Amino acid sequence: MEHTLNIKETLKTYYRINSELLSEGGPTQNGEKYLQKVHIEKKILAFFGLPLKSKYVKLIWNTFEITENMNDAIAMLMQTLSHQSKLYESTKHKQIDEKLKLALENKSEAFEFLPEINIDLNLYTLFIYNEIFIQRKEPLLLIIQELDKINNKASISNIYQLSLLSDNYEQSIYYKTLVNQGLIYIDDFVAWCKLRDKHTSNTPIDLKIKNEDAIQSLRLAFQLFLHYKQKGYTLERAKKHSGLSNERVFKIVQYVYTHT
């Protein structure tokens, strides 16, 4: 209920700013107000889980142009965007479903594939893709749902902390939070982390190999950045999605990539 009230207030603000902008002569007469309008459009679409595409932005414009009654326009727009959100989710899952089938057939690398379906690379998504999907061939719907649940910063932080635990991990706040979030492969993930750590601790690795692994990790990070750039992402967005937002880190990674 609270979220609904918040979006209604956002729509009222948008209606007011849009009306003022039109009466003042448009974007060329008040650039600052136009930027406010664009920012709110992003916020509205994000609330309904819709991407920032012209077809959805035009829906907002057209709805407010149909009627001068603000409350009627808001009610109509919320109904329209809710419907579009359901259609978008259905189409998105269908597309991901098809791409996952191809990935399984082609045995695509997670590093190359996950960014294609807008899933960030992290320890859990790699585990789900490589171990649960490719190795165990779990149902596509479960894989899609699991990847969706984990695709946020808070979850990634909890996953990282959980991966460092071994005994009594079920008592940790990280585990309880992720279980409450509905993740169904958490116990499998912890078992996989333990097995990986045990294997690593029993395998003699000299300094040279460790250095090579570190260099390879840095190169992969920059390759991911280049991947996003080729997909049309802005420089800052590409840095963010590849984990290279810090300018100093970015320069180090760029240096390693170009000199090794």
C-alpha positions as a Markdown table, in Angstrom:
| # | Residue | x | y | z |
|---|---|---|---|---|
| 1 | Met | 0.0 | 0.0 | 0.0 |
| 2 | Glu | 2.8 | 2.4 | 0.9 |
| 3 | His | 4.6 | 1.7 | -2.4 |
| 4 | Thr | 1.4 | 2.5 | -4.3 |
| 5 | Leu | 1.0 | 5.8 | -2.5 |
| 6 | Asn | 4.6 | 6.7 | -3.3 |
| 7 | Ile | 4.2 | 6.0 | -7.0 |
| 8 | Lys | 1.0 | 8.0 | -7.0 |
| 9 | Glu | 2.8 | 11.0 | -5.5 |
| 10 | Thr | 5.6 | 10.5 | -8.1 |
| 11 | Leu | 3.0 | 10.6 | -10.9 |
| 12 | Lys | 1.4 | 13.7 | -9.4 |
| 13 | Thr | 4.8 | 15.4 | -9.4 |
| 14 | Tyr | 5.4 | 14.3 | -13.0 |
| 15 | Tyr | 2.0 | 15.7 | -14.0 |
| 16 | Arg | 2.8 | 19.0 | -12.5 |
| 17 | Ile | 6.3 | 19.3 | -14.0 |
| 18 | Asn | 5.1 | 18.2 | -17.4 |
| 19 | Ser | 2.2 | 20.8 | -17.3 |
| 20 | Glu | 4.6 | 23.6 | -16.3 |
| 21 | Leu | 7.1 | 22.6 | -18.9 |
| 22 | Leu | 4.5 | 22.7 | -21.7 |
| 23 | Ser | 3.2 | 26.1 | -20.5 |
| 24 | Glu | 6.7 | 27.5 | -20.5 |
| 25 | Gly | 7.5 | 26.5 | -24.0 |
| 26 | Gly | 9.1 | 23.1 | -23.7 |
| 27 | Pro | 12.7 | 21.8 | -23.1 |
| 28 | Thr | 14.4 | 24.6 | -24.9 |
| 29 | Gln | 12.9 | 27.1 | -22.5 |
| 30 | Asn | 13.6 | 25.2 | -19.3 |
| 31 | Gly | 16.3 | 22.6 | -19.6 |
| 32 | Glu | 16.5 | 22.0 | -15.9 |
| 33 | Lys | 12.8 | 21.2 | -15.6 |
| 34 | Tyr | 13.1 | 18.9 | -18.6 |
| 35 | Leu | 15.9 | 16.9 | -16.9 |
| 36 | Gln | 13.6 | 16.6 | -13.9 |
| 37 | Lys | 10.9 | 15.2 | -16.1 |
| 38 | Val | 13.3 | 12.6 | -17.7 |
| 39 | His | 14.5 | 11.6 | -14.2 |
| 40 | Ile | 10.9 | 11.0 | -13.0 |
| 41 | Glu | 10.1 | 9.0 | -16.2 |
| 42 | Lys | 13.0 | 6.6 | -15.3 |
| 43 | Lys | 11.7 | 6.3 | -11.8 |
| 44 | Ile | 8.1 | 5.5 | -12.9 |
| 45 | Leu | 9.3 | 2.8 | -15.4 |
| 46 | Ala | 11.6 | 1.3 | -12.8 |
| 47 | Phe | 8.7 | 1.0 | -10.3 |
| 48 | Phe | 6.9 | -1.1 | -12.8 |
| 49 | Gly | 10.0 | -3.1 | -13.8 |
| 50 | Leu | 10.0 | -1.7 | -17.3 |
| 51 | Pro | 13.2 | -0.7 | -19.3 |
| 52 | Leu | 13.7 | 2.9 | -20.3 |
| 53 | Lys | 12.5 | 2.5 | -23.9 |
| 54 | Ser | 10.7 | 5.1 | -26.0 |
| 55 | Lys | 7.5 | 2.9 | -26.4 |
| 56 | Tyr | 7.0 | 3.0 | -22.6 |
| 57 | Val | 7.9 | 6.7 | -22.2 |
| 58 | Lys | 5.4 | 7.5 | -25.0 |
| 59 | Leu | 2.7 | 5.6 | -23.0 |
| 60 | Ile | 3.3 | 8.1 | -20.1 |
| 61 | Trp | 3.1 | 11.0 | -22.5 |
| 62 | Asn | 0.0 | 9.8 | -24.3 |
| 63 | Thr | -1.9 | 9.0 | -21.2 |
| 64 | Phe | -1.4 | 12.5 | -19.7 |
| 65 | Glu | -2.4 | 14.0 | -23.1 |
| 66 | Ile | -5.7 | 12.0 | -23.3 |
| 67 | Thr | -7.3 | 13.6 | -20.2 |
| 68 | Glu | -6.7 | 16.8 | -18.4 |
| 69 | Asn | -8.0 | 15.3 | -15.1 |
| 70 | Met | -4.9 | 14.3 | -13.2 |
| 71 | Asn | -6.5 | 11.6 | -11.0 |
| 72 | Asp | -8.1 | 9.9 | -14.0 |
| 73 | Ala | -4.8 | 10.1 | -15.9 |
| 74 | Ile | -2.9 | 8.5 | -13.0 |
| 75 | Ala | -5.4 | 5.7 | -12.5 |
| 76 | Met | -5.3 | 5.0 | -16.3 |
| 77 | Leu | -1.5 | 5.1 | -16.4 |
| 78 | Met | -1.1 | 2.8 | -13.5 |
| 79 | Gln | -3.4 | 0.2 | -15.1 |
| 80 | Thr | -1.6 | 0.5 | -18.4 |
| 81 | Leu | 1.9 | 0.2 | -17.0 |
| 82 | Ser | 0.9 | -2.7 | -14.8 |
| 83 | His | -0.4 | -4.5 | -17.9 |
| 84 | Gln | 2.7 | -3.7 | -19.9 |
| 85 | Ser | 4.9 | -4.9 | -17.0 |
| 86 | Lys | 3.2 | -8.3 | -17.0 |
| 87 | Leu | 3.7 | -8.6 | -20.8 |
| 88 | Tyr | 7.3 | -7.6 | -20.5 |
| 89 | Glu | 8.1 | -10.1 | -17.8 |
| 90 | Ser | 6.4 | -12.9 | -19.8 |
| 91 | Thr | 8.3 | -12.0 | -23.0 |
| 92 | Lys | 11.6 | -11.6 | -21.1 |
| 93 | His | 11.3 | -15.0 | -19.5 |
| 94 | Lys | 10.5 | -16.5 | -22.8 |
| 95 | Gln | 13.5 | -15.0 | -24.4 |
| 96 | Ile | 15.8 | -16.1 | -21.5 |
| 97 | Asp | 14.3 | -19.6 | -21.7 |
| 98 | Glu | 15.2 | -19.8 | -25.4 |
| 99 | Lys | 18.7 | -18.4 | -24.8 |
| 100 | Leu | 19.3 | -20.9 | -21.9 |
| 101 | Lys | 18.4 | -23.8 | -24.2 |
| 102 | Leu | 20.9 | -22.6 | -26.8 |
| 103 | Ala | 23.5 | -22.1 | -24.0 |
| 104 | Leu | 23.1 | -25.6 | -22.9 |
| 105 | Glu | 23.4 | -27.0 | -26.4 |
| 106 | Asn | 26.5 | -24.9 | -27.2 |
| 107 | Lys | 27.9 | -25.3 | -23.6 |
| 108 | Ser | 28.4 | -21.6 | -23.6 |
| 109 | Glu | 30.8 | -20.1 | -21.0 |
| 110 | Ala | 29.1 | -18.3 | -18.1 |
| 111 | Phe | 31.4 | -15.3 | -18.5 |
| 112 | Glu | 30.1 | -14.8 | -22.1 |
| 113 | Phe | 26.5 | -15.9 | -21.5 |
| 114 | Leu | 25.2 | -14.3 | -18.3 |
| 115 | Pro | 25.9 | -10.7 | -19.3 |
| 116 | Glu | 23.8 | -11.5 | -22.5 |
| 117 | Ile | 20.7 | -12.0 | -20.3 |
| 118 | Asn | 21.6 | -9.0 | -18.0 |
| 119 | Ile | 22.7 | -11.2 | -15.1 |
| 120 | Asp | 25.7 | -10.0 | -13.1 |
| 121 | Leu | 28.6 | -12.4 | -12.7 |
| 122 | Asn | 29.2 | -13.3 | -9.1 |
| 123 | Leu | 30.0 | -16.5 | -7.2 |
| 124 | Tyr | 26.3 | -17.6 | -6.9 |
| 125 | Thr | 25.3 | -16.9 | -10.4 |
| 126 | Leu | 28.3 | -18.8 | -11.7 |
| 127 | Phe | 27.4 | -21.7 | -9.4 |
| 128 | Ile | 23.8 | -21.7 | -10.6 |
| 129 | Tyr | 24.8 | -21.7 | -14.2 |
| 130 | Asn | 27.8 | -24.1 | -14.2 |
| 131 | Glu | 26.7 | -26.6 | -11.4 |
| 132 | Ile | 22.9 | -26.5 | -11.3 |
| 133 | Phe | 22.1 | -25.7 | -14.9 |
| 134 | Ile | 24.9 | -27.1 | -17.0 |
| 135 | Gln | 25.9 | -30.1 | -14.8 |
| 136 | Arg | 22.6 | -31.1 | -13.2 |
| 137 | Lys | 20.3 | -29.8 | -15.9 |
| 138 | Glu | 17.6 | -28.5 | -13.5 |
| 139 | Pro | 14.4 | -27.1 | -15.1 |
| 140 | Leu | 14.7 | -23.8 | -16.9 |
| 141 | Leu | 12.0 | -22.1 | -14.9 |
| 142 | Leu | 13.8 | -22.8 | -11.6 |
| 143 | Ile | 17.1 | -21.5 | -13.1 |
| 144 | Ile | 15.5 | -18.3 | -14.3 |
| 145 | Gln | 13.7 | -17.7 | -11.0 |
| 146 | Glu | 16.9 | -18.2 | -9.0 |
| 147 | Leu | 18.9 | -15.9 | -11.2 |
| 148 | Asp | 16.2 | -13.2 | -10.9 |
| 149 | Lys | 16.2 | -13.5 | -7.1 |
| 150 | Ile | 19.9 | -13.0 | -6.7 |
| 151 | Asn | 20.4 | -10.1 | -9.1 |
| 152 | Asn | 20.8 | -7.3 | -6.6 |
| 153 | Lys | 23.6 | -5.8 | -4.5 |
| 154 | Ala | 22.3 | -6.8 | -1.1 |
| 155 | Ser | 22.0 | -10.5 | -2.1 |
| 156 | Ile | 25.5 | -10.5 | -3.6 |
| 157 | Ser | 27.0 | -9.2 | -0.3 |
| 158 | Asn | 25.2 | -11.9 | 1.7 |
| 159 | Ile | 26.3 | -14.6 | -0.7 |
| 160 | Tyr | 29.9 | -13.4 | -0.4 |
| 161 | Gln | 29.8 | -13.5 | 3.4 |
| 162 | Leu | 28.1 | -16.9 | 3.4 |
| 163 | Ser | 30.8 | -18.3 | 1.0 |
| 164 | Leu | 33.4 | -17.6 | 3.7 |
| 165 | Leu | 31.6 | -19.7 | 6.4 |
| 166 | Ser | 31.8 | -23.4 | 7.0 |
| 167 | Asp | 30.5 | -24.8 | 10.3 |
| 168 | Asn | 27.1 | -23.7 | 11.6 |
| 169 | Tyr | 26.4 | -21.5 | 8.6 |
| 170 | Glu | 22.7 | -22.2 | 9.0 |
| 171 | Gln | 22.8 | -19.9 | 12.1 |
| 172 | Ser | 24.2 | -16.9 | 10.2 |
| 173 | Ile | 22.1 | -13.9 | 9.4 |
| 174 | Tyr | 23.4 | -14.2 | 5.8 |
| 175 | Tyr | 22.0 | -17.7 | 5.4 |
| 176 | Lys | 18.6 | -16.8 | 7.0 |
| 177 | Thr | 18.2 | -13.7 | 4.9 |
| 178 | Leu | 18.9 | -15.6 | 1.6 |
| 179 | Val | 16.5 | -18.5 | 2.6 |
| 180 | Asn | 13.8 | -15.9 | 3.4 |
| 181 | Gln | 14.4 | -14.4 | 0.0 |
| 182 | Gly | 13.4 | -17.7 | -1.5 |
| 183 | Leu | 16.7 | -19.0 | -2.8 |
| 184 | Ile | 16.4 | -22.8 | -3.1 |
| 185 | Tyr | 20.0 | -23.8 | -3.9 |
| 186 | Ile | 21.7 | -22.2 | -0.9 |
| 187 | Asp | 22.7 | -25.4 | 0.9 |
| 188 | Asp | 24.0 | -26.8 | -2.4 |
| 189 | Phe | 26.0 | -23.6 | -2.8 |
| 190 | Val | 27.6 | -23.8 | 0.7 |
| 191 | Ala | 28.5 | -27.5 | 0.1 |
| 192 | Trp | 30.1 | -26.5 | -3.3 |
| 193 | Cys | 32.1 | -23.7 | -1.5 |
| 194 | Lys | 33.4 | -26.2 | 1.1 |
| 195 | Leu | 34.4 | -28.6 | -1.6 |
| 196 | Arg | 36.2 | -25.9 | -3.6 |
| 197 | Asp | 38.0 | -24.6 | -0.5 |
| 198 | Lys | 39.1 | -28.1 | 0.5 |
| 199 | His | 40.4 | -28.8 | -2.9 |
| 200 | Thr | 42.3 | -25.5 | -3.0 |
| 201 | Ser | 43.8 | -26.0 | 0.5 |
| 202 | Asn | 45.0 | -29.4 | -0.5 |
| 203 | Thr | 46.5 | -28.3 | -3.8 |
| 204 | Pro | 50.1 | -26.9 | -3.7 |
| 205 | Ile | 50.0 | -23.6 | -5.5 |
| 206 | Asp | 53.2 | -21.6 | -5.9 |
| 207 | Leu | 53.5 | -17.9 | -6.1 |
| 208 | Lys | 53.9 | -17.9 | -9.9 |
| 209 | Ile | 50.6 | -19.7 | -10.4 |
| 210 | Lys | 48.8 | -17.3 | -7.9 |
| 211 | Asn | 50.2 | -14.3 | -9.8 |
| 212 | Glu | 49.0 | -15.8 | -13.1 |
| 213 | Asp | 45.5 | -16.4 | -11.6 |
| 214 | Ala | 45.4 | -12.8 | -10.4 |
| 215 | Ile | 46.4 | -11.4 | -13.8 |
| 216 | Gln | 43.8 | -13.6 | -15.5 |
| 217 | Ser | 41.1 | -12.4 | -13.1 |
| 218 | Leu | 42.0 | -8.8 | -13.9 |
| 219 | Arg | 41.9 | -9.5 | -17.6 |
| 220 | Leu | 38.5 | -11.1 | -17.4 |
| 221 | Ala | 37.2 | -8.0 | -15.5 |
| 222 | Phe | 38.3 | -5.7 | -18.3 |
| 223 | Gln | 37.0 | -8.1 | -21.0 |
| 224 | Leu | 33.6 | -7.8 | -19.2 |
| 225 | Phe | 33.9 | -4.0 | -19.3 |
| 226 | Leu | 34.6 | -4.2 | -23.1 |
| 227 | His | 31.6 | -6.6 | -23.5 |
| 228 | Tyr | 29.3 | -4.0 | -22.0 |
| 229 | Lys | 30.8 | -1.2 | -24.1 |
| 230 | Gln | 30.2 | -3.2 | -27.3 |
| 231 | Lys | 26.6 | -3.7 | -26.2 |
| 232 | Gly | 26.1 | 0.1 | -26.2 |
| 233 | Tyr | 26.4 | 0.8 | -22.5 |
| 234 | Thr | 27.8 | 4.2 | -21.5 |
| 235 | Leu | 31.3 | 4.3 | -20.1 |
| 236 | Glu | 30.2 | 4.7 | -16.5 |
| 237 | Arg | 27.5 | 2.0 | -16.8 |
| 238 | Ala | 30.0 | -0.4 | -18.3 |
| 239 | Lys | 32.4 | 0.2 | -15.5 |
| 240 | Lys | 29.7 | -0.3 | -12.9 |
| 241 | His | 28.5 | -3.6 | -14.3 |
| 242 | Ser | 32.0 | -5.0 | -14.6 |
| 243 | Gly | 32.9 | -4.0 | -11.0 |
| 244 | Leu | 35.3 | -1.3 | -12.1 |
| 245 | Ser | 33.6 | 1.9 | -10.8 |
| 246 | Asn | 36.7 | 2.9 | -8.8 |
| 247 | Glu | 38.8 | 4.9 | -11.2 |
| 248 | Arg | 42.1 | 3.8 | -9.7 |
| 249 | Val | 41.1 | 0.1 | -9.9 |
| 250 | Phe | 39.9 | 0.7 | -13.5 |
| 251 | Lys | 43.3 | 2.1 | -14.6 |
| 252 | Ile | 45.2 | -0.8 | -12.9 |
| 253 | Val | 42.9 | -3.4 | -14.7 |
| 254 | Gln | 43.3 | -1.5 | -18.0 |
| 255 | Tyr | 47.0 | -1.5 | -17.6 |
| 256 | Val | 47.2 | -5.2 | -16.9 |
| 257 | Tyr | 44.9 | -6.0 | -19.8 |
| 258 | Thr | 47.0 | -4.0 | -22.3 |
| 259 | His | 50.4 | -5.1 | -21.0 |
| 260 | Thr | 50.0 | -8.8 | -20.5 |
